[in-house]
Amino acid sequence: MKHAFVFPGQGSQFPGMAKSLYENSAFAKKLFEQANEILGFRISDVMFNGSEEDLKQTNVTQPAVFLHSVIAYKSIEGARPDMVAGHSLGEFSALVANGTLSFEDALQLVSIRATAMQKACEVTPSTMAAVLALADEKVEEICKKVSEETGEIVVAANYNCPGQLVISGSLKGVEVACEQMKAAGAKRALLLPVGGAFHSPLMEPAKEELKAAIEKTNFHQPTAHIYQNVAAKAVYDRDEIKQNLIDQLTGAVRWTQSVQSMVKDGATKFTEVGPGKVLQGLVLKIDKTMQVESVN
């Protein structure tokens, strides 16, 4: 009987996010003001009063989702996770929850990561697409075939739950792959409204920048295992945690496999902390016997 805490990634943001936390808690307000200072702009104003368009900018989205998640987590009385995980960006929130990173250090890293990813997106026009109702192996096979035949980059990027994968790569690579996925029987293969090819080799320039920042950051001994995206298993060693965080930018988010590992290791309850309820739904699609809830 283990309790897992999970944290969402980019895409869960919405106008007005975390406003009630700020208004109803002096502690939350203090953390938001601290974040405004660290980031050098009033992100709280964008979160509470900005439009959907304002919140879509990567350099705003990532810190905003991180702040909502971490401040919501810190507002839970007596929270003691047995294990933690985060979807993509959510991994940084998870590392604050298990004591590996301080709030300040994690926010700095998230800000550097967001800016570096934004820059990488501008260098090469690229995109992502959701593929529904096609076996993982078939998606991987088509991505490999398209890459070999066209010389374009396209890879499986997010294993969200059985029958729901996201592919990532160059505009041409993703377009050709989508056509072939549909021909192979996918229910849908649709482009996502994202600025670039996250979790693909096209993020290599951002990876170098993030690596330099991570190597200068103090990582503490975790209080609970983290199930990281690229490893999809329990990780406790600090050097391994650092390397997995770096590799995550160009590697796949193995969410299906991570949740399966957590269940295998005794998880029976999942609490999603942060904006939205996407991860709860994914957990139930991976294992419908799990107990799920959200704190947002």
Backbone as CSV, one residue per row, in Angstrom:
resi,resn,N_x,N_y,N_z,CA_x,CA_y,CA_z,C_x,C_y,C_z
1,MET,0.851,-1.200,0.000,0.000,0.000,0.000,0.885,1.248,0.000
2,LYS,1.270,1.693,-1.177,2.136,2.873,-1.258,1.417,4.030,-1.956
3,HIS,1.774,5.231,-1.514,1.125,6.441,-2.033,2.093,7.169,-2.967
4,ALA,1.690,7.298,-4.235,2.518,7.988,-5.233,1.973,9.391,-5.491
5,PHE,2.869,10.354,-5.585,2.485,11.717,-5.954,3.029,11.977,-7.363
6,VAL,2.160,12.445,-8.263,2.583,12.679,-9.651,2.276,14.119,-10.067
7,PHE,3.118,14.637,-10.967,3.075,16.060,-11.309,2.990,16.258,-12.820
8,PRO,2.045,17.114,-13.276,1.827,17.298,-14.717,2.894,18.145,-15.396
9,GLY,2.872,18.091,-16.739,3.815,18.870,-17.533,3.124,19.931,-18.362
10,GLN,3.851,20.416,-19.350,3.360,21.466,-20.239,2.073,21.027,-20.920
11,GLY,1.119,21.953,-21.050,-0.166,21.618,-21.667,-1.298,21.652,-20.664
12,SER,-0.955,21.630,-19.370,-2.005,21.634,-18.340,-2.325,23.056,-17.843
13,GLN,-1.632,24.051,-18.395,-1.843,25.440,-17.971,-3.204,25.976,-18.414
14,PHE,-3.735,26.957,-17.679,-4.997,27.614,-18.063,-5.032,29.010,-17.434
15,PRO,-5.727,29.975,-18.051,-5.803,31.323,-17.483,-6.430,31.296,-16.088
16,GLY,-5.822,32.045,-15.168,-6.329,32.087,-13.793,-5.750,30.997,-12.906
17,MET,-4.802,30.190,-13.458,-4.242,29.064,-12.697,-3.592,29.529,-11.392
18,ALA,-3.867,28.799,-10.323,-3.264,28.996,-8.990,-3.641,30.313,-8.310
19,LYS,-4.583,31.063,-8.893,-4.963,32.361,-8.317,-5.523,32.205,-6.896
20,SER,-6.353,31.168,-6.695,-6.960,30.983,-5.365,-5.908,30.623,-4.322
21,LEU,-4.840,29.915,-4.745,-3.742,29.611,-3.812,-3.122,30.913,-3.304
22,TYR,-2.860,31.820,-4.240,-2.230,33.115,-3.926,-3.124,33.934,-2.995
23,GLU,-4.422,33.947,-3.290,-5.357,34.789,-2.540,-5.693,34.248,-1.154
24,ASN,-5.593,32.915,-0.996,-6.044,32.318,0.271,-4.936,31.844,1.197
25,SER,-3.677,31.998,0.766,-2.589,31.510,1.613,-1.413,32.478,1.619
26,ALA,-1.060,32.956,2.808,0.075,33.883,2.939,1.366,33.175,2.535
27,PHE,1.444,31.863,2.837,2.623,31.067,2.501,2.778,30.978,0.979
28,ALA,1.656,30.696,0.295,1.672,30.592,-1.167,2.049,31.938,-1.779
29,LYS,1.482,32.995,-1.248,1.757,34.352,-1.755,3.248,34.664,-1.662
30,LYS,3.854,34.277,-0.546,5.291,34.517,-0.325,6.118,33.780,-1.388
31,LEU,5.753,32.517,-1.674,6.490,31.738,-2.678,6.327,32.331,-4.084
32,PHE,5.122,32.796,-4.401,4.906,33.429,-5.713,5.761,34.688,-5.862
33,GLU,5.806,35.492,-4.805,6.590,36.731,-4.866,8.087,36.415,-4.998
34,GLN,8.503,35.351,-4.327,9.898,34.895,-4.427,10.201,34.463,-5.874
35,ALA,9.242,33.768,-6.484,9.398,33.301,-7.874,9.472,34.487,-8.834
36,ASN,8.635,35.494,-8.610,8.659,36.695,-9.465,10.049,37.315,-9.454
37,GLU,10.649,37.319,-8.262,11.987,37.906,-8.094,13.048,37.061,-8.815
38,ILE,12.992,35.747,-8.627,13.966,34.836,-9.247,13.897,34.929,-10.775
39,LEU,12.682,34.980,-11.316,12.500,34.966,-12.772,12.737,36.339,-13.409
40,GLY,12.628,37.391,-12.604,12.859,38.738,-13.133,11.653,39.331,-13.855
41,PHE,10.488,38.677,-13.741,9.231,39.269,-14.246,8.089,38.706,-13.399
42,ARG,6.946,39.383,-13.421,5.836,38.949,-12.560,5.037,37.831,-13.246
43,ILE,5.548,36.618,-13.089,4.864,35.471,-13.698,3.489,35.278,-13.073
44,SER,3.344,35.666,-11.805,2.039,35.521,-11.137,0.965,36.325,-11.874
45,ASP,1.320,37.514,-12.376,0.350,38.335,-13.123,-0.088,37.639,-14.406
46,VAL,0.880,36.998,-15.102,0.545,36.287,-16.350,-0.348,35.080,-16.034
47,MET,-0.026,34.355,-14.954,-0.807,33.182,-14.575,-2.245,33.551,-14.207
48,PHE,-2.387,34.625,-13.428,-3.715,34.974,-12.920,-4.552,35.762,-13.929
49,ASN,-3.894,36.608,-14.734,-4.642,37.531,-15.599,-4.344,37.398,-17.089
50,GLY,-3.337,36.573,-17.455,-2.948,36.453,-18.867,-3.941,35.629,-19.676
51,SER,-3.841,35.746,-20.995,-4.712,34.970,-21.894,-4.102,33.585,-22.132
52,GLU,-4.858,32.736,-22.812,-4.334,31.401,-23.168,-3.077,31.544,-24.017
53,GLU,-3.101,32.550,-24.905,-1.973,32.814,-25.794,-0.724,33.191,-24.992
54,ASP,-0.895,34.069,-23.981,0.225,34.494,-23.121,0.851,33.282,-22.430
55,LEU,-0.012,32.367,-22.001,0.451,31.210,-21.236,1.074,30.123,-22.103
56,LYS,0.915,30.250,-23.423,1.447,29.228,-24.336,2.937,29.385,-24.595
57,GLN,3.496,30.549,-24.280,4.923,30.758,-24.535,5.724,29.864,-23.595
58,THR,6.615,29.064,-24.173,7.359,28.066,-23.394,8.042,28.664,-22.158
59,ASN,8.608,29.886,-22.303,9.325,30.478,-21.169,8.381,30.912,-20.046
60,VAL,7.059,30.948,-20.334,6.049,31.239,-19.310,5.412,29.927,-18.849
61,THR,5.026,29.089,-19.825,4.298,27.843,-19.513,5.020,26.979,-18.492
62,GLN,6.300,26.716,-18.756,7.006,25.759,-17.902,7.133,26.244,-16.451
63,PRO,7.620,27.483,-16.204,7.661,27.942,-14.815,6.264,28.031,-14.187
64,ALA,5.241,28.386,-14.990,3.877,28.525,-14.453,3.343,27.181,-13.951
65,VAL,3.497,26.136,-14.769,3.018,24.799,-14.372,3.812,24.302,-13.159
66,PHE,5.124,24.520,-13.184,5.982,24.131,-12.056,5.528,24.827,-10.771
67,LEU,5.321,26.142,-10.835,4.920,26.900,-9.640,3.582,26.433,-9.097
68,HIS,2.613,26.267,-9.985,1.289,25.806,-9.540,1.418,24.460,-8.808
69,SER,2.176,23.548,-9.410,2.323,22.203,-8.838,3.036,22.215,-7.488
70,VAL,4.175,22.908,-7.440,4.994,22.880,-6.222,4.326,23.637,-5.073
71,ILE,3.712,24.782,-5.375,3.058,25.545,-4.307,1.828,24.787,-3.797
72,ALA,1.102,24.123,-4.709,-0.036,23.281,-4.281,0.466,22.140,-3.401
73,TYR,1.597,21.534,-3.796,2.163,20.428,-3.012,2.573,20.896,-1.620
74,LYS,3.248,22.040,-1.563,3.724,22.552,-0.270,2.577,22.990,0.631
75,SER,1.388,23.144,0.045,0.214,23.536,0.840,-0.524,22.322,1.415
76,ILE,-0.096,21.116,1.038,-0.742,19.895,1.572,-0.131,19.587,2.934
77,GLU,-0.985,19.499,3.912,-0.467,19.232,5.263,-0.018,17.772,5.399
78,GLY,1.192,17.594,5.896,1.703,16.251,6.179,1.877,15.347,4.971
79,ALA,2.136,15.917,3.799,2.330,15.086,2.592,3.625,14.293,2.723
80,ARG,3.517,12.956,2.601,4.710,12.104,2.665,4.647,11.063,1.562
81,PRO,5.163,11.395,0.381,5.086,10.424,-0.720,5.987,9.219,-0.470
82,ASP,5.517,8.050,-0.890,6.370,6.856,-0.884,7.175,6.806,-2.173
83,MET,6.623,7.456,-3.212,7.294,7.526,-4.515,6.737,8.726,-5.266
84,VAL,7.535,9.266,-6.199,7.091,10.426,-6.986,7.445,10.219,-8.455
85,ALA,6.722,10.948,-9.321,7.039,10.971,-10.754,6.437,12.232,-11.341
86,GLY,6.993,12.666,-12.475,6.445,13.830,-13.162,6.469,13.588,-14.648
87,HIS,5.474,14.119,-15.348,5.411,13.968,-16.803,6.212,15.096,-17.435
88,SER,7.372,14.741,-18.035,8.240,15.721,-18.694,8.666,16.817,-17.707
89,LEU,8.232,18.053,-17.929,8.545,19.162,-17.024,8.204,18.812,-15.566
90,GLY,7.136,18.021,-15.370,6.682,17.657,-14.024,7.733,16.957,-13.187
91,GLU,8.773,16.449,-13.847,9.853,15.777,-13.124,10.565,16.746,-12.156
92,PHE,10.630,18.022,-12.522,11.259,19.019,-11.642,10.407,19.254,-10.394
93,SER,9.085,19.275,-10.558,8.178,19.405,-9.408,8.343,18.195,-8.493
94,ALA,8.440,17.001,-9.102,8.604,15.764,-8.327,9.899,15.788,-7.519
95,LEU,10.950,16.385,-8.087,12.248,16.438,-7.393,12.253,17.436,-6.240
96,VAL,11.323,18.392,-6.259,11.160,19.278,-5.095,10.380,18.501,-4.027
97,ALA,9.357,17.761,-4.469,8.518,16.998,-3.529,9.308,15.939,-2.764
98,ASN,10.330,15.348,-3.400,11.105,14.318,-2.678,12.420,14.870,-2.115
99,GLY,12.525,16.206,-2.067,13.660,16.834,-1.384,14.975,16.862,-2.141
100,THR,14.995,16.405,-3.404,16.248,16.370,-4.171,16.702,17.783,-4.555
101,LEU,15.729,18.623,-4.928,16.035,20.004,-5.313,15.285,20.987,-4.419
102,SER,15.921,22.117,-4.144,15.216,23.177,-3.415,14.265,23.870,-4.390
103,PHE,13.271,24.537,-3.856,12.303,25.285,-4.672,13.029,26.275,-5.586
104,GLU,13.976,27.013,-5.016,14.693,28.054,-5.764,15.532,27.453,-6.893
105,ASP,16.307,26.411,-6.571,17.176,25.788,-7.581,16.366,25.169,-8.717
106,ALA,15.262,24.498,-8.350,14.428,23.855,-9.372,13.807,24.906,-10.293
107,LEU,13.361,26.018,-9.727,12.758,27.085,-10.545,13.788,27.672,-11.512
108,GLN,15.018,27.863,-11.033,16.092,28.364,-11.910,16.312,27.405,-13.076
109,LEU,16.363,26.103,-12.772,16.590,25.089,-13.819,15.431,25.053,-14.819
110,VAL,14.204,25.160,-14.305,13.026,25.149,-15.176,13.062,26.351,-16.121
111,SER,13.461,27.489,-15.590,13.540,28.710,-16.399,14.599,28.570,-17.502
112,ILE,15.758,28.017,-17.134,16.849,27.799,-18.113,16.398,26.790,-19.170
113,ARG,15.747,25.710,-18.722,15.259,24.657,-19.628,14.253,25.240,-20.624
114,ALA,13.307,26.046,-20.118,12.260,26.614,-20.972,12.858,27.530,-22.041
115,THR,13.792,28.383,-21.627,14.419,29.323,-22.570,15.244,28.574,-23.612
116,ALA,15.984,27.561,-23.163,16.816,26.766,-24.077,15.951,26.000,-25.084
117,MET,14.826,25.463,-24.626,13.920,24.721,-25.513,13.286,25.667,-26.533
118,GLN,12.925,26.865,-26.069,12.342,27.871,-26.964,13.325,28.196,-28.103
119,LYS,14.589,28.378,-27.708,15.639,28.693,-28.705,15.802,27.548,-29.709
120,ALA,15.814,26.318,-29.200,15.964,25.141,-30.074,14.790,25.047,-31.050
121,CYS,13.596,25.419,-30.591,12.405,25.390,-31.456,12.540,26.390,-32.600
122,GLU,13.163,27.540,-32.294,13.288,28.594,-33.308,14.344,28.245,-34.367
123,VAL,15.321,27.427,-33.982,16.394,27.042,-34.908,15.851,26.141,-36.023
124,THR,15.053,25.138,-35.642,14.507,24.193,-36.629,13.001,24.109,-36.491
125,PRO,12.239,24.514,-37.520,10.784,24.362,-37.448,10.437,22.877,-37.279
126,SER,9.689,22.576,-36.244,9.409,21.170,-35.929,8.090,21.091,-35.177
127,THR,7.604,19.872,-34.949,6.287,19.740,-34.322,6.117,18.379,-33.648
128,MET,4.910,18.150,-33.105,4.572,16.868,-32.479,3.160,16.487,-32.937
129,ALA,2.830,15.204,-32.838,1.486,14.747,-33.214,1.054,13.614,-32.299
130,ALA,-0.244,13.582,-31.999,-0.795,12.506,-31.170,-1.278,11.381,-32.070
131,VAL,-0.922,10.154,-31.698,-1.344,8.974,-32.471,-2.214,8.109,-31.553
132,LEU,-3.448,7.860,-31.989,-4.383,7.109,-31.151,-4.704,5.738,-31.740
133,ALA,-4.812,4.768,-30.831,-5.249,3.398,-31.164,-4.347,2.683,-32.166
134,LEU,-3.034,2.797,-31.942,-2.072,2.023,-32.733,-1.036,1.469,-31.744
135,ALA,-0.641,0.221,-31.915,0.308,-0.410,-30.980,1.628,0.354,-30.954
136,ASP,2.222,0.428,-29.767,3.509,1.122,-29.577,4.546,0.664,-30.604
137,GLU,4.635,-0.653,-30.783,5.648,-1.231,-31.678,5.443,-0.752,-33.120
138,LYS,4.177,-0.619,-33.522,3.865,-0.180,-34.885,4.261,1.285,-35.068
139,VAL,4.000,2.097,-34.041,4.370,3.527,-34.089,5.890,3.650,-34.219
140,GLU,6.608,2.883,-33.392,8.080,2.924,-33.434,8.602,2.481,-34.805
141,GLU,7.990,1.430,-35.329,8.413,0.872,-36.623,8.229,1.907,-37.753
142,ILE,7.078,2.607,-37.752,6.799,3.612,-38.788,7.758,4.801,-38.653
143,CYS,8.004,5.249,-37.427,8.940,6.370,-37.203,10.318,6.027,-37.760
144,LYS,10.780,4.813,-37.481,12.096,4.361,-37.926,12.154,4.315,-39.460
145,LYS,11.107,3.773,-40.046,11.028,3.624,-41.502,11.031,4.999,-42.188
146,VAL,10.221,5.930,-41.673,10.136,7.278,-42.265,11.491,7.985,-42.154
147,SER,12.137,7.861,-40.993,13.455,8.487,-40.787,14.480,7.948,-41.797
148,GLU,14.470,6.626,-41.965,15.436,6.002,-42.885,15.164,6.366,-44.342
149,GLU,13.895,6.407,-44.704,13.543,6.645,-46.116,13.630,8.112,-46.525
150,THR,13.356,9.028,-45.592,13.297,10.454,-45.953,14.495,11.260,-45.452
151,GLY,15.220,10.690,-44.472,16.325,11.445,-43.876,15.830,12.490,-42.881
152,GLU,14.509,12.507,-42.655,13.916,13.446,-41.686,13.969,12.823,-40.289
153,ILE,13.791,13.672,-39.261,13.772,13.155,-37.886,12.332,12.993,-37.432
154,VAL,11.991,11.786,-36.966,10.692,11.553,-36.329,10.834,10.370,-35.367
155,VAL,10.412,10.590,-34.120,10.574,9.557,-33.083,9.320,9.487,-32.200
156,ALA,9.160,8.355,-31.516,8.110,8.238,-30.491,8.595,9.027,-29.278
157,ALA,7.792,10.004,-28.837,8.256,10.930,-27.796,7.571,10.749,-26.447
158,ASN,6.264,10.533,-26.448,5.516,10.371,-25.192,4.683,9.097,-25.233
159,TYR,4.988,8.169,-24.336,4.172,6.959,-24.187,3.179,7.271,-23.057
160,ASN,2.032,7.866,-23.400,1.127,8.378,-22.366,0.302,7.293,-21.689
161,CYS,-0.244,6.394,-22.492,-0.987,5.240,-21.977,-1.171,4.301,-23.163
162,PRO,-1.571,3.059,-22.938,-1.727,2.151,-24.077,-2.685,2.752,-25.117
163,GLY,-2.223,2.790,-26.380,-3.057,3.333,-27.447,-3.010,4.845,-27.567
164,GLN,-2.122,5.494,-26.804,-1.988,6.952,-26.925,-0.512,7.342,-26.869
165,LEU,0.040,7.579,-28.050,1.446,7.969,-28.154,1.552,9.331,-28.818
166,VAL,2.642,10.032,-28.532,2.920,11.296,-29.217,4.235,11.123,-29.945
167,ILE,4.243,11.517,-31.235,5.492,11.473,-32.003,6.030,12.890,-32.158
168,SER,7.327,12.997,-32.418,7.985,14.300,-32.429,9.065,14.327,-33.496
169,GLY,9.234,15.479,-34.168,10.297,15.569,-35.165,10.153,16.765,-36.092
170,SER,10.817,16.694,-37.228,10.759,17.777,-38.214,9.344,17.840,-38.794
171,LEU,8.966,18.991,-39.345,7.618,19.167,-39.903,7.308,18.089,-40.950
172,LYS,8.259,17.880,-41.867,8.066,16.903,-42.943,8.002,15.477,-42.378
173,GLY,8.917,15.166,-41.471,8.973,13.824,-40.887,7.673,13.451,-40.189
174,VAL,7.148,14.376,-39.389,5.904,14.116,-38.641,4.715,14.001,-39.601
175,GLU,4.709,14.850,-40.628,3.610,14.841,-41.612,3.549,13.492,-42.350
176,VAL,4.708,13.025,-42.831,4.765,11.740,-43.547,4.383,10.590,-42.606
177,ALA,4.911,10.645,-41.374,4.617,9.582,-40.400,3.118,9.532,-40.084
178,CYS,2.486,10.697,-39.945,1.046,10.737,-39.640,0.230,10.037,-40.731
179,GLU,0.591,10.293,-41.986,-0.106,9.647,-43.108,0.037,8.130,-43.020
180,GLN,1.259,7.683,-42.721,1.509,6.234,-42.658,0.841,5.588,-41.436
181,MET,0.752,6.339,-40.342,0.074,5.811,-39.125,-1.403,5.571,-39.442
182,LYS,-2.014,6.556,-40.122,-3.445,6.423,-40.472,-3.648,5.232,-41.418
183,ALA,-2.739,5.104,-42.376,-2.829,3.980,-43.323,-2.669,2.638,-42.608
184,ALA,-1.920,2.652,-41.504,-1.674,1.411,-40.743,-2.807,1.105,-39.755
185,GLY,-3.812,1.999,-39.700,-4.974,1.714,-38.844,-5.137,2.582,-37.621
186,ALA,-4.306,3.629,-37.479,-4.476,4.530,-36.329,-5.834,5.215,-36.419
187,LYS,-6.516,5.334,-35.294,-7.825,6.000,-35.260,-7.636,7.469,-35.609
188,ARG,-6.539,8.026,-35.080,-6.198,9.418,-35.370,-4.699,9.613,-35.352
189,ALA,-4.236,10.589,-36.147,-2.841,11.032,-36.091,-2.898,12.525,-36.371
190,LEU,-2.961,13.309,-35.276,-3.202,14.735,-35.469,-2.113,15.605,-34.868
191,LEU,-1.764,16.656,-35.598,-0.725,17.581,-35.147,-1.161,18.289,-33.872
192,LEU,-0.202,18.522,-32.980,-0.494,19.208,-31.719,-0.064,20.676,-31.807
193,PRO,-0.760,21.554,-31.086,-0.396,22.977,-31.133,0.813,23.281,-30.239
194,VAL,1.965,22.747,-30.630,3.189,22.985,-29.850,4.222,23.694,-30.726
195,GLY,5.182,24.319,-30.058,6.166,25.132,-30.781,7.346,24.369,-31.331
196,GLY,7.456,23.088,-31.007,8.632,22.369,-31.483,8.614,20.897,-31.153
197,ALA,9.716,20.225,-31.509,9.820,18.769,-31.350,10.459,18.415,-30.007
198,PHE,9.672,18.518,-28.945,10.181,18.163,-27.617,10.458,16.661,-27.564
199,HIS,11.415,16.273,-26.723,11.775,14.862,-26.526,12.184,14.181,-27.833
200,SER,12.945,14.924,-28.652,13.494,14.357,-29.887,14.932,14.852,-30.042
201,PRO,15.699,14.267,-30.967,17.085,14.730,-31.161,17.202,16.217,-31.528
202,LEU,16.094,16.833,-31.965,16.132,18.256,-32.325,16.298,19.166,-31.094
203,MET,16.185,18.580,-29.909,16.381,19.349,-28.665,17.830,19.296,-28.166
204,GLU,18.722,18.739,-28.990,20.135,18.596,-28.586,20.782,19.914,-28.112
205,PRO,20.577,21.064,-28.819,21.190,22.312,-28.342,20.707,22.704,-26.942
206,ALA,19.417,22.465,-26.667,18.848,22.789,-25.346,19.438,21.867,-24.276
207,LYS,19.689,20.631,-24.661,20.237,19.629,-23.736,21.607,20.074,-23.211
208,GLU,22.434,20.613,-24.108,23.780,21.068,-23.706,23.689,22.195,-22.684
209,GLU,22.751,23.116,-22.928,22.562,24.266,-22.031,22.058,23.813,-20.659
210,LEU,21.091,22.895,-20.668,20.531,22.396,-19.409,21.584,21.606,-18.634
211,LYS,22.389,20.838,-19.344,23.443,20.028,-18.714,24.405,20.922,-17.922
212,ALA,24.818,22.026,-18.525,25.744,22.955,-17.857,25.127,23.490,-16.570
213,ALA,23.832,23.812,-16.610,23.144,24.356,-15.427,22.965,23.292,-14.345
214,ILE,22.614,22.075,-14.760,22.391,20.978,-13.798,23.700,20.638,-13.068
215,GLU,24.808,20.660,-13.820,26.096,20.310,-13.203,26.533,21.311,-12.134
216,LYS,25.992,22.536,-12.183,26.339,23.560,-11.175,25.358,23.574,-10.004
217,THR,24.318,22.740,-10.075,23.243,22.772,-9.066,23.437,21.695,-8.009
218,ASN,23.089,22.042,-6.779,23.215,21.116,-5.654,22.012,20.166,-5.600
219,PHE,22.262,18.879,-5.771,21.216,17.853,-5.663,21.361,17.162,-4.305
220,HIS,20.280,17.134,-3.517,20.301,16.528,-2.180,19.879,15.056,-2.254
221,GLN,20.084,14.344,-1.147,19.658,12.939,-1.100,18.127,12.878,-1.087
222,PRO,17.509,12.145,-2.008,16.033,12.099,-2.050,15.439,11.429,-0.803
223,THR,14.214,11.842,-0.460,13.508,11.208,0.667,12.628,10.059,0.171
224,ALA,12.400,10.011,-1.150,11.598,8.927,-1.755,12.111,8.700,-3.168
225,HIS,11.914,7.495,-3.674,12.350,7.189,-5.040,11.565,8.018,-6.059
226,ILE,12.265,8.413,-7.128,11.594,9.052,-8.259,11.639,8.090,-9.442
227,TYR,10.501,7.998,-10.137,10.410,7.155,-11.332,10.552,8.095,-12.521
228,GLN,11.760,8.132,-13.085,12.041,9.133,-14.110,11.618,8.704,-15.508
229,ASN,11.282,9.693,-16.334,10.726,9.467,-17.673,11.563,8.549,-18.546
230,VAL,12.878,8.786,-18.584,13.702,8.003,-19.520,14.053,6.627,-18.968
231,ALA,14.014,6.477,-17.637,14.400,5.204,-17.018,13.197,4.293,-16.777
232,ALA,12.052,4.924,-16.443,10.806,4.195,-16.144,10.986,3.168,-15.025
233,LYS,11.856,3.513,-14.072,12.041,2.660,-12.881,12.463,3.540,-11.717
234,ALA,12.459,2.974,-10.518,12.821,3.737,-9.322,14.276,4.189,-9.382
235,VAL,14.502,5.478,-9.153,15.862,6.021,-9.143,16.084,6.749,-7.820
236,TYR,17.252,6.520,-7.226,17.573,7.104,-5.917,18.939,7.789,-5.926
237,ASP,19.800,7.343,-6.835,21.164,7.862,-6.910,21.173,9.261,-7.544
238,ARG,21.825,10.217,-6.877,21.783,11.606,-7.349,22.413,11.813,-8.721
239,ASP,23.531,11.138,-8.976,24.178,11.287,-10.287,23.291,10.741,-11.411
240,GLU,22.622,9.642,-11.099,21.708,9.028,-12.074,20.511,9.953,-12.326
241,ILE,20.007,10.561,-11.257,18.876,11.499,-11.379,19.265,12.654,-12.302
242,LYS,20.467,13.211,-12.084,20.958,14.330,-12.917,21.029,13.918,-14.382
243,GLN,21.660,12.770,-14.641,21.839,12.307,-16.028,20.485,12.079,-16.718
244,ASN,19.542,11.479,-15.987,18.214,11.219,-16.553,17.481,12.518,-16.886
245,LEU,17.681,13.536,-16.049,17.051,14.852,-16.289,17.587,15.477,-17.573
246,ILE,18.882,15.319,-17.784,19.532,15.858,-18.991,19.042,15.076,-20.226
247,ASP,19.070,13.734,-20.103,18.690,12.872,-21.237,17.221,13.034,-21.625
248,GLN,16.397,13.461,-20.657,14.959,13.581,-20.896,14.620,14.544,-22.041
249,LEU,15.461,15.567,-22.243,15.145,16.561,-23.284,15.119,15.964,-24.687
250,THR,15.998,14.988,-24.924,16.025,14.348,-26.244,15.460,12.924,-26.193
251,GLY,15.167,12.430,-24.995,14.651,11.072,-24.823,13.144,11.050,-24.657
252,ALA,12.570,9.862,-24.690,11.110,9.718,-24.614,10.602,9.798,-23.176
253,VAL,9.357,10.267,-23.045,8.647,10.257,-21.762,7.925,8.914,-21.681
254,ARG,8.471,8.000,-20.900,7.895,6.652,-20.807,6.905,6.603,-19.629
255,TRP,5.804,7.314,-19.794,4.838,7.432,-18.699,4.124,6.107,-18.429
256,THR,3.690,5.429,-19.494,3.023,4.124,-19.325,3.914,3.189,-18.512
257,GLN,5.175,3.086,-18.937,6.110,2.161,-18.286,6.437,2.605,-16.852
258,SER,6.485,3.919,-16.614,6.784,4.432,-15.263,5.661,4.073,-14.296
259,VAL,4.417,4.294,-14.730,3.265,3.971,-13.866,3.213,2.459,-13.609
260,GLN,3.473,1.672,-14.652,3.491,0.202,-14.473,4.547,-0.203,-13.445
261,SER,5.707,0.452,-13.479,6.775,0.155,-12.504,6.350,0.536,-11.088
262,MET,5.671,1.670,-10.957,5.215,2.118,-9.634,4.196,1.140,-9.048
263,VAL,3.297,0.678,-9.914,2.279,-0.300,-9.472,2.969,-1.599,-9.049
264,LYS,3.926,-2.035,-9.856,4.679,-3.263,-9.560,5.409,-3.144,-8.219
265,ASP,5.863,-1.919,-7.915,6.600,-1.685,-6.662,5.678,-1.339,-5.487
266,GLY,4.367,-1.518,-5.663,3.452,-1.413,-4.517,2.534,-0.209,-4.471
267,ALA,2.556,0.666,-5.485,1.655,1.830,-5.468,0.203,1.382,-5.584
268,THR,-0.659,1.953,-4.729,-2.099,1.658,-4.827,-2.907,2.950,-4.960
269,LYS,-2.263,4.087,-4.599,-2.960,5.372,-4.670,-2.067,6.406,-5.356
270,PHE,-2.657,7.152,-6.307,-1.933,8.206,-7.020,-2.605,9.553,-6.758
271,THR,-1.829,10.523,-6.288,-2.339,11.882,-6.116,-1.652,12.780,-7.135
272,GLU,-2.454,13.372,-8.032,-1.913,14.314,-9.018,-1.942,15.715,-8.404
273,VAL,-0.792,16.386,-8.425,-0.712,17.712,-7.809,-0.338,18.755,-8.852
274,GLY,-1.210,19.754,-9.030,-0.946,20.803,-10.000,-2.157,21.070,-10.870
275,PRO,-1.980,21.847,-11.955,-3.123,22.184,-12.808,-3.636,20.985,-13.597
276,GLY,-4.955,20.895,-13.743,-5.555,19.845,-14.578,-5.649,18.491,-13.899
277,LYS,-6.214,17.538,-14.656,-6.414,16.180,-14.126,-6.028,15.126,-15.159
278,VAL,-5.147,15.503,-16.072,-4.774,14.608,-17.178,-4.122,13.320,-16.680
279,LEU,-3.186,13.450,-15.724,-2.424,12.266,-15.292,-3.307,11.237,-14.593
280,GLN,-4.306,11.707,-13.837,-5.244,10.771,-13.201,-5.879,9.864,-14.237
281,GLY,-6.349,10.484,-15.328,-6.982,9.722,-16.403,-6.030,8.728,-17.017
282,LEU,-4.772,9.151,-17.229,-3.783,8.247,-17.827,-3.489,7.069,-16.891
283,VAL,-3.370,7.364,-15.589,-3.093,6.294,-14.612,-4.198,5.231,-14.690
284,LEU,-5.452,5.666,-14.742,-6.574,4.715,-14.786,-6.610,3.929,-16.097
285,LYS,-6.137,4.565,-17.197,-6.081,3.827,-18.469,-4.966,2.794,-18.446
286,ILE,-3.947,3.043,-17.629,-2.822,2.096,-17.519,-3.178,0.971,-16.547
287,ASP,-3.870,1.333,-15.441,-4.292,0.325,-14.453,-5.557,0.810,-13.755
288,LYS,-6.692,0.244,-14.147,-7.976,0.751,-13.626,-8.240,0.386,-12.168
289,THR,-7.358,-0.408,-11.561,-7.555,-0.759,-10.147,-7.001,0.303,-9.188
290,MET,-6.290,1.302,-9.742,-5.669,2.320,-8.888,-6.683,3.314,-8.320
291,GLN,-6.366,3.810,-7.135,-7.167,4.882,-6.519,-6.498,6.205,-6.927
292,VAL,-7.263,7.134,-7.488,-6.670,8.404,-7.936,-7.412,9.597,-7.349
293,GLU,-6.683,10.693,-7.189,-7.276,11.951,-6.730,-6.402,13.091,-7.229
294,SER,-6.912,14.331,-7.129,-6.069,15.453,-7.533,-6.109,16.564,-6.498
295,VAL,-5.017,17.294,-6.391,-4.902,18.465,-5.521,-4.457,19.591,-6.412
296,ASN,-5.328,20.583,-6.634,-4.920,21.665,-7.531,-5.377,23.030,-7.030
